[in-house]
Structure formats: structure tokens, C-alpha cells
Amino acid sequence: MSEALYDNRTDAKLLYFQGHRVKEIARLLGEKPTTVHSWKRRDSWDATPVIQRVETSIDARLVQLIGKENKTDQDLREIETLTQALERTSRVRKHDQTGKESDLNPKLKERNKSRKKKRPKNYLDEDQCQALVDAFHDSLFDYQRDWYEAGEKHRIRNLLKSRQIGATWYFAREALIDAITTGRNQIFLSASKAQAHVFKLYILQFIQEVLDIELKGDPLTINTDNGSATLYFLGTNARTAQSYHGNVYMDEYFWIPKFQEFRKVASGMAMHRKWRQTYISTPSALTHEAYPFWSGAHYNRGRPKDKHIKLDVSHKALKDGRLCEDGQWRQVVTVMDALAGGCDLFDIEQLRIEYSDDEFNNLLMCIFIDDTSSVFTLSMLQNCMIDAWAHWKDWKPFAPRPFSDRAVWIGYDPSRTRDDAAIVVVAPPAVEGGKFRIIEKIRLNNIGLDKQAEVIKKLTEKYNVEHIAIDNNAIGIGVCDMVEVFFPTVRRINYNPEVKTRMVLKAQSVISNGRLEFDAGDKIIASAFMSIRKTITPSQKAVTYEAVRSEESGHGDFAWAVMHALFNEPLPGSTGTNQSIVEIF
């Protein structure tokens, strides 16, 4: 045996705990067996709990190692191990008293503690909120700062703006910042739920970009130390959501059907003075029922003449923003204003080349369309505009097969002047005289003919395509040849004044009879049809139709693509060759 640690009586107990017999212990210590038996009985060695035996042994070995001079690395490691063992025995003793598993496992105790303090879903702490606030203010152009300051001062903002200057992007972020700093609800309204969800997309992207976290929910509830704010993203179903309350953002309101009815609901949601109302839009047509709301004429309705107001809503008057007599802060922001305000995203000279004067003025200079000369007026088209997410129950836009095995028709229209093209997928009527639905549109730009054909081929894999119609002029010939390889029955449409007339008449028939539907948030389709005008051929001998095409949205191209698809259904009363129609012209 090694050198004694304590007295023989203590050493005898330690040897007994190690499993040595009394007779052997007596021999090792030079004691009589009767003496060791006496120690065993008097000190109750057999009754000593296991945990106490272990602690006594650990204590003895630690004392031995600690008193040793010139300790080796192995000695130091053993001391560390024995110390940890004592900590464990201490936890076991505490567990024996309390019965709590957390006394055996400190990590479990911390987990239980964290569960008790579990944060609510979509919680942003003070530092995260401040990071979003800082990122928001650091990202603004000068004209967006004007919008922010106007929102701080005025309850109602009414903004007429150029396309693509970041209005929806800005107001999505502004609403988020207001929600996390004040706890106020935010309500986003648009012609369709799909368009309203653009706000949600911008908000989630912003949070992901700054904080690298993902928030979920629809409606989206965000919890902070300033309270719980809910963000609602609504389409036309907002008319039945009058119990909601919060700041209201109405996007592209000049494209919303039945605007006055929609606005009553919106203003009702934000009637209290603490809520803000924000109306944002690019201009559509002077005939839209939102125009009196913009011009101030709506304010005069039902008021005595001496109370009437006459607002100057010209760009010159509203360029810098102005609080008008009806309590609304109005501003007109053209692309040139955005450029002066720091937005460096545009090449103005190139845009003037790409667009006609009328188109440039409407898209970028906030000039309203006079659709009285259009073949398809805005009032006609508004009857076709519905909230697709709410109305089309058999259409699942995010599914691999969005329309299951239902048949669809495809219309394709390439540009004759640039390598862009418009493709639409149209669901034909399920019954005779039923409705056509535009369920998807694709714009292609600057890609080769083989790539364009490949896009069409992928659509045949995505949908059950039973008809494809393609403009067979110019570059369309090449696409037709390629599509014919995998879709032999492709219909080639050879443009001439008579064929264009038939297509327009067919579209007029479908639209005027309420047989066409597309998502109300898709203003590009409406603009495309409104761009079509009746004109005379260069020979002055026939009537035809034309539309100015644009790089920004392929306005006319999308209308012609839709008409290619609709043309698969003959005009009522026409012959197989439509000869009777040709003779009219």
C-alpha cells in the first residue's frame, strides 16, 4: 500500500469503500482484524450512501494530489477531472432533495428558463428595430424623404407618380418602420390581392436583407417592445373587411374598378385621426372614376357652391407637394423629378428613343390617357378586371401544374422592331359562351429565337395546351418553325388589315359581352388594349388597327397576344373563312 493519507481508521474506511475485505485491510495497515471490524461497526461503513463513499474517495485523492510537489500534467488533468466529479455529486445530492431533473443538468435548467421567457412569434428586439430604422433612412432618395416628411405632418397623402421610381418599394418600408416604432396596424389595398402582396414581398425582403431573419404570416403580425402591429394585404375582399383599422395604403388606385366604393371602405378603416391614408398611383384615363377624387371635384359634391374648391393639379402646382383645400397633401412626381431627386436608375435619352411621345408622357411624365379614341376604353376593360386570387378557385398560381389538366390556349406576339415578345396563357370557356381567363403572361426581351421557342415548350409541359397561335410575320416565322417541331398544330397568323380587323372585332365581342377576365392588378393588360387605335393603311384604302409598342411592358404586344388566343373561337355567325366580315371593309 502507498503512504497513508490520514490515520489508519480513515485509511481503512477508504480501502473498504474500494472493495477490500476486513482481513486484507488489517494486513495492509498492520492492525488486528477485530480492530478493523470495530471501526466498521462503529462508523457504519455498510450504511454509508454510495454518493458519500464516492465523495470521500474523491476528497482523499484530491488532497493527496494537491499536496504533491512538482505536479505532472497528468496530475493536473486528474485534479480537473476529480473537481468536475465533485460538482456532479453535489448536483446528485441536490436532486435527491428536490427531485428536479434540472438539478442534474444545468443546461436543461437554462433551456427551461429560456422557454419561460420565449419570445412571441415574429418578435424584433430594440436593436433589430433600430437597425431597420437606420437602414430605411439611409436608403432614401430626396423625393422619398419628402414623402416621409409629408406623412409626419399630414393625415392624407395623394401621390401621382411616374412608373419605376420606387414608390411601392418605399411605402412598404415606411409602413414597416411605422409598425415597429408605433405599434400601429398597416393595411395595404389594391385592385387584387396579388398586387397587394407586392408590398409584403418588399417588406420581407427588407427584413431579410437587414436582419437575416424570415418573418411569416398572412396577415403579418410583428411584435416589438412598442406593441403588436398587424399588416394586412388585401385585394377587393377589403370591401368586406370593414372591421380592420390602421394606416391605409391604396396602391395604383387609378386602375381600381369601382374606386369610389373601394375608397369608402378604405377611408372607414382609417377614420380616426391617428391613422394615415396614403393614395398612390400612376395615371390611367381621364374617364376613370378616381379622377374627381384627384382633381378635387369629388369634394364639391353635395356642398353649397360657395364652399366649392378649384384645385390646380398641374405638375407645376404640385411638383413640390402641397396641402390642398380639401385636406389632402398632393404631389406629382415625374421621372424628371425623380432624376433631380437623386434617382440615377434611368437613361432619359434612351427612354425617349424607346417610347413614343404619348407613351413617354403617360408612363413617365404623369399625363393621363385620353381613351376616347381607343378601340378598347378603360370602362370596357374594367368590367374584365377581377381579383384572381379570390375568384379563380381552380387556379393555383404557385403549383407545378397551376391549372391542373384543364385545357389552355397560348397566344404569342413578337415585336417587329426589337427582340422582345409577349406570351399569354388563356383559359378558354368551359362551356359555350363562357368566360376566357388570362392566367399567365410572359414578356421576353433580347433572347434568341430558340430560347423563345423553349419558353413556349416549357409552357406546354406546365399546362395542358391544346392551341397555340403565333404571329407569322418577321421573326415570328422562325419561332413558328421551331414550335412546330414539338407542337405540329401551331396556328400561324399572317397579319394584314383584314385579319387584324377580325381579331379586334372578336376581342370587342368578347370584352363587351363580359367574357374576358384578368387580374385587376395587372394594369399592363389594360394599358395594352387601351393603346390600340383605329387607323388607315398607307394606301388609304382600308381600315386597320395599330398600337405603339413599348420596351417597358410590351403594351400593344400583350393585347395582340391575347387576341391571337381569342381568335381560336370564331365570331358568332361567321363562316369558316370569315369571308362575310372581310366584305364589310
C-alpha positions as CSV (number, residue, x, y, z in Angstrom):
1,M,0.0,0.0,0.0
2,S,1.1,3.5,-0.7
3,E,1.8,6.0,2.1
4,A,-1.1,6.6,4.4
5,L,-3.3,9.6,3.7
6,Y,-4.8,10.0,7.1
7,D,-4.9,7.9,10.2
8,N,-5.4,4.1,9.9
9,R,-9.0,4.3,10.8
10,T,-9.8,6.7,7.9
11,D,-7.5,4.7,5.5
12,A,-9.3,1.5,6.5
13,K,-12.6,3.0,5.6
14,L,-11.4,4.2,2.2
15,L,-10.0,0.7,1.5
16,Y,-13.3,-0.8,2.5
17,F,-15.1,1.5,0.1
18,Q,-12.7,0.4,-2.7
19,G,-13.9,-3.2,-2.1
20,H,-11.1,-4.7,0.1
21,R,-12.1,-7.2,2.8
22,V,-11.6,-6.5,6.5
23,K,-8.9,-9.2,6.9
24,E,-6.9,-7.8,4.0
25,I,-7.3,-4.2,5.2
26,A,-6.0,-5.3,8.7
27,R,-2.9,-6.9,7.0
28,L,-2.2,-3.9,4.8
29,L,-2.4,-1.5,7.8
30,G,-0.8,-3.7,10.4
31,E,-3.9,-3.7,12.5
32,K,-5.8,-6.6,14.2
33,P,-8.9,-7.8,12.2
34,T,-11.0,-7.3,15.4
35,T,-10.0,-3.6,15.4
36,V,-11.0,-3.1,11.8
37,H,-14.3,-4.9,12.4
38,S,-14.9,-2.5,15.4
39,W,-14.2,0.6,13.2
40,K,-16.6,-0.8,10.5
41,R,-19.4,-1.3,13.0
42,R,-19.0,2.0,14.9
43,D,-18.6,4.2,11.8
44,S,-21.5,2.4,9.9
45,W,-19.4,1.7,6.8
46,D,-22.0,-0.5,5.3
47,A,-24.8,2.1,5.8
48,T,-22.8,4.9,4.2
49,P,-24.6,6.0,1.0
50,V,-22.9,5.5,-2.3
51,I,-22.7,9.2,-3.1
52,Q,-20.9,9.8,0.3
53,R,-18.5,6.9,-0.4
54,V,-17.6,8.5,-3.8
55,E,-17.2,11.9,-2.3
56,T,-15.0,10.7,0.5
57,S,-12.8,8.8,-2.0
58,I,-12.6,11.8,-4.4
59,D,-11.7,14.1,-1.4
60,A,-8.9,11.8,-0.3
61,R,-7.4,11.6,-3.8
62,L,-7.7,15.4,-4.3
63,V,-5.9,16.1,-1.0
64,Q,-3.2,13.7,-2.0
65,L,-2.7,15.4,-5.4
66,I,-2.9,18.9,-4.2
67,G,-0.3,18.3,-1.5
68,K,2.1,16.8,-4.1
69,E,5.1,18.8,-5.1
70,N,6.2,19.0,-8.8
71,K,2.9,18.0,-10.2
72,T,2.9,16.4,-13.6
73,D,0.5,17.3,-16.5
74,Q,-1.3,14.0,-15.7
75,D,-1.7,15.1,-12.1
76,L,-3.3,18.4,-13.2
77,R,-5.7,16.7,-15.5
78,E,-6.7,14.3,-12.8
79,I,-7.3,17.2,-10.4
80,E,-9.6,18.8,-13.0
81,T,-11.5,15.5,-13.5
82,L,-11.9,14.9,-9.8
83,T,-13.1,18.5,-9.3
84,Q,-15.8,18.1,-12.0
85,A,-16.8,14.8,-10.4
86,L,-17.4,16.6,-7.1
87,E,-19.6,19.1,-8.9
88,R,-21.7,16.2,-10.3
89,T,-22.0,14.6,-6.9
90,S,-23.2,17.9,-5.5
91,R,-25.9,18.0,-8.2
92,V,-26.9,14.5,-7.4
93,R,-27.3,15.4,-3.7
94,K,-29.5,18.4,-4.6
95,H,-31.6,16.2,-6.9
96,D,-32.2,13.8,-4.1
97,Q,-33.6,16.7,-2.1
98,T,-35.7,18.4,-4.8
99,G,-36.4,15.7,-7.3
100,K,-35.9,18.2,-10.2
101,E,-34.2,16.9,-13.3
102,S,-32.8,20.4,-13.9
103,D,-30.6,20.0,-10.8
104,L,-28.8,17.1,-12.6
105,N,-28.4,19.1,-15.8
106,P,-27.7,22.8,-15.7
107,K,-28.3,23.1,-19.5
108,L,-31.8,21.7,-19.0
109,K,-32.4,24.4,-16.4
110,E,-31.3,27.1,-18.8
111,R,-33.5,25.7,-21.6
112,N,-36.5,25.6,-19.2
113,K,-35.6,29.2,-18.2
114,S,-35.5,30.3,-21.9
115,R,-38.8,28.5,-22.6
116,K,-40.4,30.5,-19.8
117,K,-39.1,33.7,-21.5
118,K,-39.9,32.6,-25.0
119,R,-40.4,35.5,-27.3
120,P,-43.6,35.8,-29.3
121,K,-43.7,34.9,-32.9
122,N,-42.1,37.5,-35.3
123,Y,-40.5,39.4,-32.4
124,L,-38.0,42.1,-33.1
125,D,-36.0,43.4,-30.2
126,E,-34.9,47.0,-29.7
127,D,-31.6,46.7,-31.5
128,Q,-33.2,44.9,-34.5
129,C,-35.8,47.7,-34.8
130,Q,-33.2,50.4,-34.7
131,A,-31.2,48.6,-37.4
132,L,-34.3,48.6,-39.7
133,V,-34.9,52.3,-38.9
134,D,-31.3,53.2,-39.8
135,A,-31.3,51.2,-43.0
136,F,-34.6,52.7,-44.0
137,H,-33.4,56.3,-43.7
138,D,-30.1,55.6,-45.3
139,S,-31.7,54.2,-48.4
140,L,-33.9,57.1,-49.5
141,F,-33.8,59.4,-52.4
142,D,-34.6,63.1,-51.8
143,Y,-38.2,62.8,-53.1
144,Q,-38.8,59.8,-50.9
145,R,-37.7,61.9,-47.9
146,D,-40.4,64.4,-49.0
147,W,-43.0,61.6,-48.8
148,Y,-41.8,60.7,-45.3
149,E,-41.9,64.3,-44.0
150,A,-45.4,64.7,-45.5
151,G,-46.5,61.6,-43.7
152,E,-45.2,63.0,-40.4
153,K,-47.2,66.2,-40.9
154,H,-50.4,65.3,-42.9
155,R,-53.0,62.6,-42.4
156,I,-53.9,62.1,-46.1
157,R,-51.3,61.9,-48.9
158,N,-52.3,61.7,-52.5
159,L,-49.5,60.9,-54.9
160,L,-49.4,60.8,-58.7
161,K,-46.1,59.4,-59.9
162,S,-44.0,58.1,-62.7
163,R,-43.5,54.3,-63.1
164,Q,-40.5,52.6,-61.7
165,I,-39.4,55.3,-59.3
166,G,-39.7,53.1,-56.2
167,A,-43.0,54.2,-54.7
168,T,-44.4,50.8,-53.7
169,W,-40.9,49.8,-52.5
170,Y,-40.7,53.0,-50.4
171,F,-44.2,52.9,-48.9
172,A,-43.7,49.2,-48.0
173,R,-40.7,50.1,-45.9
174,E,-42.3,53.2,-44.5
175,A,-45.2,51.2,-43.3
176,L,-42.9,48.6,-41.7
177,I,-41.0,51.3,-39.8
178,D,-44.2,52.9,-38.6
179,A,-45.4,49.5,-37.4
180,I,-42.3,48.6,-35.4
181,T,-41.9,52.1,-33.9
182,T,-45.5,52.9,-33.0
183,G,-47.3,49.5,-32.9
184,R,-49.9,50.8,-35.4
185,N,-51.6,48.4,-37.9
186,Q,-50.9,48.8,-41.6
187,I,-53.4,48.0,-44.3
188,F,-52.4,47.6,-48.0
189,L,-55.2,47.8,-50.5
190,S,-55.0,47.2,-54.2
191,A,-57.1,46.1,-57.2
192,S,-56.2,42.5,-56.4
193,K,-54.6,40.5,-53.6
194,A,-51.7,39.6,-55.8
195,Q,-50.8,43.2,-56.3
196,A,-51.2,44.0,-52.6
197,H,-48.8,41.2,-51.8
198,V,-46.0,43.1,-53.7
199,F,-45.9,45.2,-50.5
200,K,-45.5,42.1,-48.4
201,L,-42.7,40.9,-50.7
202,Y,-40.8,44.2,-50.3
203,I,-41.2,44.1,-46.5
204,L,-40.0,40.6,-46.1
205,Q,-37.0,41.2,-48.4
206,F,-36.1,44.3,-46.4
207,I,-36.1,42.4,-43.1
208,Q,-34.2,39.5,-44.6
209,E,-31.6,41.9,-46.1
210,V,-31.0,43.9,-42.8
211,L,-31.5,41.3,-40.1
212,D,-31.1,38.0,-42.0
213,I,-34.3,36.6,-40.5
214,E,-37.5,35.4,-42.0
215,L,-40.9,36.6,-40.7
216,K,-44.1,34.6,-41.6
217,G,-47.8,35.1,-41.6
218,D,-50.7,36.5,-43.6
219,P,-51.8,38.8,-42.2
220,L,-48.3,39.5,-40.9
221,T,-48.1,40.3,-37.2
222,I,-44.9,41.8,-35.9
223,N,-44.2,42.0,-32.1
224,T,-41.8,44.6,-30.6
225,D,-41.4,46.4,-27.3
226,N,-43.6,49.1,-28.8
227,G,-46.5,46.7,-29.2
228,S,-48.0,44.2,-31.6
229,A,-48.8,45.5,-35.1
230,T,-50.6,43.6,-37.8
231,L,-50.0,44.2,-41.5
232,Y,-53.0,43.3,-43.8
233,F,-52.6,42.7,-47.5
234,L,-56.0,43.0,-49.2
235,G,-57.5,43.0,-52.6
236,T,-61.1,43.5,-53.5
237,N,-62.1,41.4,-50.5
238,A,-61.3,44.6,-48.5
239,R,-64.9,45.6,-49.1
240,T,-66.0,43.0,-46.5
241,A,-63.1,43.8,-44.1
242,Q,-64.5,46.9,-42.5
243,S,-63.6,45.8,-39.0
244,Y,-59.9,46.3,-39.8
245,H,-58.3,49.6,-38.6
246,G,-54.9,51.1,-39.2
247,N,-52.9,53.2,-41.6
248,V,-54.2,52.6,-45.1
249,Y,-52.1,52.4,-48.3
250,M,-54.0,52.2,-51.5
251,D,-51.8,51.3,-54.5
252,E,-52.4,52.1,-58.2
253,Y,-55.9,53.4,-57.3
254,F,-56.3,54.9,-60.8
255,W,-56.6,51.3,-62.1
256,I,-59.1,50.0,-59.5
257,P,-62.6,49.2,-60.7
258,K,-65.4,50.9,-58.7
259,F,-63.0,53.1,-57.0
260,Q,-65.5,55.2,-55.1
261,E,-67.0,52.2,-53.4
262,F,-63.5,50.9,-52.6
263,R,-62.4,54.3,-51.2
264,K,-65.3,54.5,-48.8
265,V,-64.2,51.2,-47.2
266,A,-60.6,52.4,-47.1
267,S,-61.3,55.7,-45.5
268,G,-63.6,54.0,-43.0
269,M,-60.6,51.8,-41.9
270,A,-58.6,55.0,-41.2
271,M,-61.3,57.3,-39.9
272,H,-59.6,58.1,-36.6
273,R,-57.2,61.0,-36.6
274,K,-54.3,58.8,-35.5
275,W,-54.5,56.8,-38.7
276,R,-52.9,57.9,-42.0
277,Q,-54.3,57.5,-45.5
278,T,-52.0,57.2,-48.5
279,Y,-53.1,57.0,-52.1
280,I,-50.5,56.1,-54.7
281,S,-50.9,55.7,-58.5
282,T,-49.7,56.1,-62.0
283,P,-52.2,57.8,-64.2
284,S,-54.7,55.8,-66.3
285,A,-57.5,57.6,-68.2
286,L,-59.3,60.9,-67.5
287,T,-62.6,58.9,-67.6
288,H,-61.6,56.8,-64.5
289,E,-63.9,57.5,-61.6
290,A,-60.9,58.2,-59.4
291,Y,-60.1,61.4,-61.3
292,P,-62.6,63.6,-59.4
293,F,-61.0,62.4,-56.2
294,W,-57.6,63.5,-57.5
295,S,-58.9,66.8,-59.0
296,G,-60.9,67.8,-56.0
297,A,-64.2,67.7,-57.8
298,H,-65.4,64.9,-55.5
299,Y,-65.0,67.3,-52.6
300,N,-67.6,69.7,-54.1
301,R,-70.3,67.1,-54.4
302,G,-73.2,67.9,-52.1
303,R,-71.7,71.1,-50.9
304,P,-73.1,74.6,-51.5
305,K,-71.4,76.5,-54.4
306,D,-69.8,79.0,-52.0
307,K,-68.0,76.1,-50.4
308,H,-66.6,74.7,-53.7
309,I,-62.9,74.5,-54.3
310,K,-61.0,74.6,-57.5
311,L,-57.7,72.8,-57.3
312,D,-54.7,73.3,-59.6
313,V,-53.5,69.7,-60.0
314,S,-50.9,70.5,-62.7
315,H,-47.4,69.3,-62.4
316,K,-46.2,72.9,-61.9
317,A,-48.5,73.5,-58.9
318,L,-47.8,70.1,-57.2
319,K,-44.2,69.4,-58.1
320,D,-43.0,70.2,-54.6
321,G,-46.1,68.9,-52.9
322,R,-48.9,71.0,-51.5
323,L,-51.5,70.7,-48.7
324,C,-54.7,71.4,-50.7
325,E,-58.0,72.9,-49.6
326,D,-59.7,69.5,-49.2
327,G,-57.1,68.5,-46.5
328,Q,-55.1,66.2,-48.8
329,W,-51.4,66.7,-49.4
330,R,-50.9,66.1,-53.1
331,Q,-47.7,65.8,-55.2
332,V,-46.9,64.9,-58.8
333,V,-43.5,63.2,-59.3
334,T,-42.4,62.7,-62.8
335,V,-39.3,60.7,-63.9
336,M,-37.5,64.0,-64.3
337,D,-38.3,65.0,-60.7
338,A,-37.0,61.6,-59.6
339,L,-33.9,62.1,-61.6
340,A,-33.4,65.5,-59.9
341,G,-34.1,63.9,-56.5
342,G,-31.2,61.5,-56.8
343,C,-32.6,58.6,-58.6
344,D,-29.9,57.5,-61.1
345,L,-31.7,54.5,-62.5
346,F,-32.8,56.0,-65.8
347,D,-31.3,56.9,-69.1
348,I,-33.7,59.5,-70.2
349,E,-32.4,59.9,-73.8
350,Q,-32.7,56.1,-74.3
351,L,-36.3,56.2,-72.9
352,R,-37.3,58.9,-75.4
353,I,-36.0,56.7,-78.2
354,E,-37.9,53.6,-76.9
355,Y,-41.2,55.3,-76.3
356,S,-43.5,57.5,-78.4
357,D,-44.2,60.9,-77.1
358,D,-47.7,59.9,-75.9
359,E,-46.4,56.8,-74.2
360,F,-43.4,58.6,-72.6
361,N,-45.8,61.3,-71.2
362,N,-48.2,58.7,-69.8
363,L,-45.7,56.3,-68.3
364,L,-43.1,58.7,-67.0
365,M,-44.5,62.3,-67.0
366,C,-47.8,61.6,-65.2
367,I,-50.1,62.6,-68.2
368,F,-53.5,61.0,-68.2
369,I,-54.6,59.0,-71.2
370,D,-57.5,60.3,-73.3
371,D,-59.0,56.9,-74.1
372,T,-62.0,58.3,-76.0
373,S,-60.2,57.4,-79.3
374,S,-59.2,53.9,-78.1
375,V,-60.8,50.9,-79.6
376,F,-60.9,49.5,-76.1
377,T,-61.8,52.1,-73.4
378,L,-60.9,51.8,-69.8
379,S,-64.6,51.5,-68.8
380,M,-64.9,48.5,-71.1
381,L,-61.8,46.9,-69.7
382,Q,-62.7,47.5,-66.0
383,N,-65.6,45.0,-66.5
384,C,-62.9,42.4,-67.1
385,M,-60.8,43.2,-64.1
386,I,-61.3,40.9,-61.1
387,D,-59.4,39.7,-58.1
388,A,-58.0,36.4,-59.5
389,W,-56.8,35.0,-56.2
390,A,-60.3,35.4,-54.8
391,H,-62.4,34.4,-57.8
392,W,-60.5,31.6,-59.6
393,K,-60.7,28.7,-57.2
394,D,-59.4,26.2,-59.8
395,W,-56.2,28.2,-60.5
396,K,-53.2,27.6,-58.2
397,P,-50.5,30.0,-59.4
398,F,-47.7,28.6,-57.3
399,A,-48.4,24.9,-58.1
400,P,-46.3,22.9,-60.6
401,R,-49.5,22.5,-62.6
402,P,-51.4,25.7,-61.9
403,F,-54.4,24.8,-63.9
404,S,-54.2,21.0,-63.4
405,D,-55.3,19.2,-66.6
406,R,-57.7,21.9,-67.8
407,A,-57.1,23.0,-71.4
408,V,-55.4,26.3,-72.2
409,W,-54.6,28.3,-75.3
410,I,-51.4,30.2,-75.9
411,G,-51.0,33.5,-77.8
412,Y,-47.6,34.7,-78.9
413,D,-46.7,38.1,-80.4
414,P,-43.1,39.1,-81.2
415,S,-42.1,42.7,-81.8
416,R,-41.3,43.7,-85.3
417,T,-38.8,46.3,-84.2
418,R,-37.0,44.8,-81.2
419,D,-36.2,41.4,-79.9
420,D,-39.0,41.4,-77.3
421,A,-42.1,39.3,-77.3
422,A,-45.4,38.8,-75.4
423,I,-46.8,35.4,-74.5
424,V,-50.1,34.9,-72.8
425,V,-51.8,31.8,-71.4
426,V,-55.6,31.9,-71.7
427,A,-58.0,29.5,-70.2
428,P,-60.9,29.1,-72.7
429,P,-64.5,28.8,-71.6
430,A,-65.5,25.5,-70.0
431,V,-69.0,25.9,-71.6
432,E,-70.2,27.6,-74.8
433,G,-70.4,31.4,-74.3
434,G,-68.4,31.2,-71.0
435,K,-65.5,33.4,-70.0
436,F,-61.9,33.5,-71.1
437,R,-59.3,34.0,-68.4
438,I,-55.8,35.3,-68.8
439,I,-54.0,33.2,-66.3
440,E,-50.3,34.0,-67.1
441,K,-48.3,36.4,-69.2
442,I,-44.6,36.4,-70.0
443,R,-42.5,39.2,-71.6
444,L,-39.3,38.1,-73.3
445,N,-36.5,40.6,-74.1
446,N,-33.3,40.2,-76.1
447,I,-33.2,36.4,-76.3
448,G,-32.8,34.3,-79.4
449,L,-35.5,32.6,-81.4
450,D,-34.5,29.2,-80.0
451,K,-34.8,30.5,-76.4
452,Q,-38.3,32.0,-77.2
453,A,-39.4,28.6,-78.6
454,E,-38.0,26.9,-75.5
455,V,-40.2,29.2,-73.2
456,I,-43.3,28.1,-75.2
457,K,-42.2,24.5,-74.9
458,K,-41.9,24.7,-71.1
459,L,-45.4,26.1,-71.1
460,T,-46.7,23.0,-72.9
461,E,-45.1,21.0,-70.1
462,K,-46.6,23.2,-67.4
463,Y,-50.1,23.3,-68.9
464,N,-52.4,21.1,-71.0
465,V,-52.0,23.2,-74.1
466,E,-54.5,22.5,-76.9
467,H,-53.9,25.5,-79.1
468,I,-51.0,27.9,-79.9
469,A,-51.3,30.9,-82.2
470,I,-48.3,32.9,-83.3
471,D,-47.8,36.0,-85.4
472,N,-46.1,34.5,-88.5
473,N,-44.6,37.8,-89.7
474,A,-40.9,38.8,-89.4
475,I,-39.1,37.0,-86.6
476,G,-42.3,35.2,-85.8
477,I,-41.7,32.9,-88.7
478,G,-38.6,31.5,-87.1
479,V,-40.3,30.9,-83.8
480,C,-43.2,29.2,-85.6
481,D,-40.8,26.8,-87.3
482,M,-39.3,25.8,-84.0
483,V,-42.6,25.5,-82.2
484,E,-44.0,23.3,-85.0
485,V,-41.4,20.7,-84.1
486,F,-42.9,19.9,-80.7
487,F,-46.4,21.3,-81.4
488,P,-47.3,20.5,-85.0
489,T,-50.8,22.1,-84.9
490,V,-49.4,25.6,-84.2
491,R,-51.5,28.2,-85.9
492,R,-49.6,30.7,-88.0
493,I,-51.4,34.1,-88.2
494,N,-50.3,36.2,-91.2
495,Y,-51.1,39.8,-90.5
496,N,-52.9,42.0,-92.9
497,P,-55.6,44.7,-92.4
498,E,-58.5,42.1,-92.8
499,V,-57.0,39.7,-90.3
500,K,-56.3,42.4,-87.7
501,T,-59.8,43.7,-88.1
502,R,-61.3,40.3,-87.4
503,M,-59.1,39.9,-84.3
504,V,-60.2,43.3,-83.0
505,L,-63.8,42.6,-83.7
506,K,-63.5,39.2,-81.9
507,A,-61.9,40.9,-78.9
508,Q,-64.5,43.6,-78.8
509,S,-67.2,41.0,-78.9
510,V,-65.7,39.0,-76.0
511,I,-65.0,42.1,-73.9
512,S,-68.3,43.9,-74.5
513,N,-70.2,40.8,-73.5
514,G,-68.2,40.4,-70.3
515,R,-66.5,37.2,-71.4
516,L,-62.9,38.1,-70.6
517,E,-61.3,38.2,-67.1
518,F,-57.8,39.1,-65.9
519,D,-56.4,40.1,-62.5
520,A,-57.3,43.7,-61.7
521,G,-53.7,44.3,-60.5
522,D,-52.4,43.6,-64.0
523,K,-52.6,47.1,-65.4
524,I,-50.2,46.2,-68.2
525,I,-53.0,44.2,-69.9
526,A,-55.4,47.1,-69.6
527,S,-52.8,49.6,-70.9
528,A,-52.1,47.3,-73.8
529,F,-55.7,47.2,-75.0
530,M,-56.1,51.0,-74.5
531,S,-53.1,51.6,-76.7
532,I,-54.9,50.2,-79.8
533,R,-56.3,52.7,-82.2
534,K,-58.1,52.6,-85.5
535,T,-56.2,54.0,-88.4
536,I,-56.0,53.9,-92.2
537,T,-53.5,51.8,-94.2
538,P,-50.7,53.7,-96.0
539,S,-52.6,53.1,-99.3
540,Q,-55.6,55.0,-97.7
541,K,-57.8,52.1,-99.0
542,A,-58.6,50.1,-95.8
543,V,-59.1,50.5,-92.1
544,T,-56.6,48.7,-89.8
545,Y,-55.5,48.8,-86.2
546,E,-52.2,49.5,-84.6
547,A,-50.6,50.1,-81.2
548,V,-47.3,51.7,-80.2
549,R,-45.1,49.0,-78.7
550,S,-43.0,49.8,-75.6
551,E,-39.9,48.3,-74.1
552,E,-41.2,48.8,-70.6
553,S,-44.2,46.5,-70.8
554,G,-44.9,45.5,-74.4
555,H,-48.2,47.2,-74.2
556,G,-49.6,46.6,-77.6
557,D,-47.9,43.2,-77.8
558,F,-49.8,41.8,-74.9
559,A,-53.1,42.9,-76.4
560,W,-52.3,41.3,-79.7
561,A,-51.1,38.1,-77.9
562,V,-54.4,37.9,-76.1
563,M,-56.3,38.4,-79.4
564,H,-54.2,35.7,-81.1
565,A,-55.6,33.3,-78.4
566,L,-59.2,34.6,-78.6
567,F,-59.1,34.3,-82.3
568,N,-59.3,30.5,-82.0
569,E,-63.0,30.9,-81.2
570,P,-64.9,32.0,-84.4
571,L,-67.0,35.2,-84.4
572,P,-70.7,34.4,-84.0
573,G,-72.4,34.0,-87.3
574,S,-69.2,34.0,-89.3
575,T,-68.3,31.4,-92.0
576,G,-65.3,29.1,-91.8
577,T,-63.3,31.7,-93.8
578,N,-64.9,34.7,-92.2
579,Q,-65.5,36.0,-95.7
580,S,-68.6,37.8,-94.7
581,I,-66.6,40.0,-92.3
582,V,-63.9,40.8,-94.9
583,E,-66.6,42.1,-97.2
584,I,-67.6,44.7,-94.7
585,F,-64.4,46.5,-95.1
